[in-house]
Amino acid sequence: MIDISPEGEVLETSLGVLNEVFGFDAFRGPQANIVQHVCAGGDALVLMPTGGGKSLCYQVPAIVRERAGQGLTVVVSPLIALMHDQVGALLEAGVAAAFLNSSLSGEDAQRIEKQMLRGELTLLYAAPERLTTPRFLALLDSLHERGKLSLFAIDEAHCVSQWGHDFRPEYRGLVVLHERFAGVPRVALTATADDLTRADIIERLQLEAARTFISSFDRPNIRYQLVEKKDATTQLLRFIRDEHTGGNGVHDAGIVYCQSRKRVEEVAAMLVSAGLSALPYHAGLDAAMRQRHQDRFLREEGLIMVATIAFGMGIDKPDVRFVAHLDMPKNIEGYYQETGRAGRDGEPANAWMAYGLQDVVNQRRMIDESPAADEFKQVLRGKLDALLVLAEASDCRRVRLLKYFGEDSKACGNCDNCLNPPELIDATESARKLLSCIYRVQQSSGNAFGAGHIMDILRGKVTDKVTQYGHDKLSTFGIGANMSETQWRALLRHLIAREAVQVNDAPYNTLHLADAARAILKGEQEIWLRQVSEKAERSRGARASRAGRATTAPEGQPLSLAERDCLDALKAWRAEVAREHNLPAFVIFHDATLRAIATRRPQTDADLDGISGIGQKKREAYGADVLRVVSAFG
């Protein structure tokens, strides 16, 4: 282990690397403590939100330890695209890095293995299934015997847990790192894990002695907006046009999540027919097409990716301005992870979701029909219920979201409920009518029925099914005729979220009274329901959007016209360089760096000092070109 002196020599060295290589003057949040701990050879579990700077937590220690003679850092990463872009970014910064994955030819893989054994690499990225092969382990053995195996970084560590939202069995094999190379430190990193998932990560990877670093899960630049699903595709199109399309007709980059492959194709086609740039992405497309679409999304501006959850992990595109869900995710972890792909650059972004009763029914059915054990199903139901409670909430979305991850907070002022609090109505009597109807229907016929049948009875609608079972003779027949089916469905969703009603007996999705129904029927519990008309919902979304856009950007004041022209010229130059290097533009320079350049408009090499994101190697490679572009603007 590297000794940490009282004077903090390791931290000073790390800050030097941070500035020299990556062009940053200071660590953010807990980064300094994490880096110091890992540099000194300690194991760590790092929970840090997307965009919080997780990569630096192992990249800086990798460089520090390699310079101290400790050898190679191996990074476990699940995605080829992520490996390619991260290695590309490191090479741009002057760090010796490479990846081993199925995209390489046998000849190229052997060349990298030789570099690895000769000690010519600082970081090597590999997929978990490759890392646990006898061949790769033998290579690691060779390094370890010579004291040249420095660190293991396990990215997307939640993949090891069955309780996580993206379980990958191959991650379970990573326990071999501790068993075979016990003296080599490990850092496991993830953006999303509740208490259950954290405990599982620690157990599965044998990180019991590791120090845990938990950053705030808050992403204050993301505005959460959840609306009742009516005509989802129309609502989506309106959202994109109203909130993410400029006066020149150019729209922002975004991701739209759908539950099924068929739905992905339909929505992508609809957006294209509406004049928007959109691409589909799902596991049913061949691998080459998926790769092309992903590359285009990363490299082009203003593209919308319509996808299943097969898309997204490791997508490091900083300027995604919105993430939209047309179907409810399985749990809050999934929702948080997916929405977290918006606004990685810290600029204002939107997380928009349309949800309805059928979403809840579909998710519950998938849980009930799964071959999992009852205990596991119960956990999944609890996670789904937590998301439903978030969707039905009339108070601050962010407070409830953060509370799920064990973090207390205050009302954010930047979610739909904070910006425009919904009107609440007393729905206690209506709730009692609905619960009574469910009870009397089951009592009269001995069978349970689905939501549509219950609502027909409540609204006094005579159907063959209603008369067949004699439900038109029940005392609850017609007692809810004053409410629309949409209103009854909204109330039913709320009662499901309150655990007063449960949906059982897939595939029929029959309704049953649950424990919390008793207090409501006895008049001991009031039910207050949000009441938002379609017109009010539209107005609410538009006002929230304007408020979201008004958020002050991290870089400060808006650019002047001359600064904007300079920024546009810098972006055009960056795009040319990115194409030449076959890398996404943000790997060359982030927008924030270009914005700082456009604002400062440096005239000499010395003027580049202190601009965040310009490390030594990038300054040598691009400094003259940057000054040339800027010189045209005086």
Disulfide bonds with the S-S distance in Angstrom:
none
